[in-house]
Amino acid sequence: MNKTNLSKKDLKRFLIDLKSNKELFENVSNVGTANEIALIANNFGYEFTGEELKSFSINRDFEGVKITKQDTSPSYSFGENGN
């Protein structure tokens, strides 16, 4: 089995375990990027990268875990409120 298949297998296991492992869920809930999630997951024994998480999970629901991409683009208010 190659690394990509192992990563996907760990990623799927991580998403399933996320529902039942309260400590894992709380740690992941406190970060904002895929790389931070992957780092936490690695500390819990899962092996995948932030890029692998993003490519696997683009606005998808897996085993009851909803994964969405956050819009992190800056928001500017030009000309609003009398400016």
Secondary structure by P-SEA (a helix, b strand, c coil): ccaaaaaaaaaaaaaaaccccaaaaaaaaacccaaaaaaaaaaacccccaaaaaaaccccccccbbbbbcccccccccccccc
